[in-house]
Amino acid sequence: MTYQTGFMANQGLIPQLCGRGDLFVSDELNHGSIIDGVRLSHADRAIFKHKDAEDFARVMKEAEKHKPSYEHIWILTDGVFSMDGDLAPLPEIAKIAKEYGAGVYVDDAHGEGVLGEGGRGIVNHFNLSRDEVHVEMGTFSKAFGVIGGHISGGEDLRNFAYNKSRTWLLSGAMSPGVAAACIAAIDVLESEPRHVRKVWENREYFIKALKDLGFDTGNSETPIVPVMCGESKKAKDLANFIWKRGIFSLPIVYPMVSRDKARIRTQLSAKHTNEQLDKAVEAFEEGGKKLGLI
Ligand SMILES: Cc1ncc(COP(=O)(O)O)c(C=O)c1O
């Protein structure tokens, strides 16, 4: 199913999956559109520590003791976390969820076009099946370079969502031109796998250069590469500095991340050339030295 945006997909489907007497279990660093989707429901909610499968198991154990028993439990997680570029431990989550008969919903906004065979996303990357991860949500606004959201799942889920998902039912669909651009982007991804290889090559090239200079690139496991700066002012100053050198990369500061974890979030594209990446690294080097980051 397609939606106007990824945000609308999360807003439209999540609140329908759980109601009173049900439970959402959510990674503490999930995207705001997941959080708002949960807020729109009447279900209970529980949070587990970021990427922590053990803590997730603890939450599920606690949930089992709840009286009266929860009727439905859904686990919600980003696939790739947008601020750090790190991956959800989806195989462990899916395994534990199965033990409790819970549904698994992954927001793969940053995994599509990047992870898995030909960019098929995190579920493919981990070789998981529809029985293990029941909903894959995504967006056309990242790797696809268009706009729009989407949900995939089994037939039952689709029939349910057609009748229940309010942002799908009660708001306009994407326009034909946008739909055509989304289809064209999928065609490119399916027929030209070199773009997925290239974005990873660029990522390896760039992160190595930054690390060699002594930058802290956080927990990145993907082409989202944070350049950690500490306090917000440093991140803003560094972003301004590199902007003057012709490099556009936005600072991410409190409250989007905690106060001491401000960063510049760089995102590699398959279209970057080595010359461009060298220029970016030079700008980071000069700015990083000036601000005492390296
Ligand atoms: C993890 C995640 N989910 C959902 C969204 C929302 O997607 P869209 O831009 O299509 O509304 C974003 C984008 O900001 C995101 O990073």
The ligand as an SDF file (V2000), in Angstrom:
LIG
                    3D

 16 16  0  0  0  0  0  0  0  0999 V2000
   12.9790    6.2670   10.2240 C   0  0  0  0  0  0  0  0  0  0  0  0
   12.0370    7.1660    9.4850 C   0  0  0  0  0  0  0  0  0  0  0  0
   10.7410    6.8100    9.3840 N   0  0  0  0  0  0  0  0  0  0  0  0
    9.8530    7.5750    8.7340 C   0  0  0  0  0  0  0  0  0  0  0  0
   10.2200    8.7570    8.1430 C   0  0  0  0  0  0  0  0  0  0  0  0
    9.1880    9.5810    7.4530 C   0  0  0  0  0  0  0  0  0  0  0  0
    9.2970    9.4230    6.0870 O   0  0  0  0  0  0  0  0  0  0  0  0
    8.7520   10.5480    5.0910 P   0  0  0  0  0  0  0  0  0  0  0  0
    9.8420   11.5290    4.8870 O   0  0  0  0  0  0  0  0  0  0  0  0
    8.4080    9.7980    3.8540 O   0  0  0  0  0  0  0  0  0  0  0  0
    7.5450   11.1460    5.7430 O   0  0  0  0  0  0  0  0  0  0  0  0
   11.5570    9.1590    8.2120 C   0  0  0  0  0  0  0  0  0  0  0  0
   11.9910   10.4200    7.5490 C   0  0  0  0  0  0  0  0  0  0  0  0
   12.2920   11.3880    8.1180 O   0  0  0  0  0  0  0  0  0  0  0  0
   12.4920    8.3500    8.9090 C   0  0  0  0  0  0  0  0  0  0  0  0
   13.7620    8.7260    9.0290 O   0  0  0  0  0  0  0  0  0  0  0  0
  1  2  1  0
  2  3  1  0
  2 15  2  0
  3  4  2  0
  4  5  1  0
  5  6  1  0
  5 12  2  0
  6  7  1  0
  7  8  1  0
  8  9  2  0
  8 10  1  0
  8 11  1  0
 12 13  1  0
 12 15  1  0
 13 14  2  0
 15 16  1  0
M  END
$$$$
